[in-house]
Amino acid sequence: MPVTWQQVLLEYQRDWSRKATYDAVMDLVHEHSGAYGMGVDYAYTMVHGAPERKA
C-alpha cells in the first residue's frame, strides 16, 4: 500500500509529547506540506493564541 512522506513523518513522530523532535517535525510540515502546513498553522494559532505566521 503506497503512503506519502507526510504519513511516514507523522507516524515516526506519533507521540506528540516528544518535545525533542516536535519542533523539527513542525518546521518540515510548515515548509513542505502545502495546504496541510497552512492548516497546522491555523490550528496552532487558534489553540495557543499565537500570532499568525508570515510567509
CORBEL-V727194 format. One record per residue. PHI is phi in whole degrees, 0 to 359 (none if undefined). BURIAL is I if it has 9 or more other C-alpha atoms within 8 Angstrom, else O. Layout:
# CORBEL-V727194
phi = (PHI/PHI)
burial = (BURIAL/BURIAL)
This chain:
# CORBEL-V727194
phi = (none/291/226/268/297/295/298/295/302/291/290/298/289/31/269/287/277/284/292/297/246/303/298/296/296/293/299/298/297/298/278/235/251/52/297/296/298/295/295/296/302/300/298/297/293/289/284/257/64/281/292/296/281/267/292)
burial = (O/O/O/O/O/O/O/I/I/O/O/O/I/O/O/O/O/O/O/O/O/I/O/O/I/O/O/I/I/I/O/O/I/O/O/O/I/I/O/I/I/I/O/I/I/O/O/O/O/O/O/O/O/O/O)
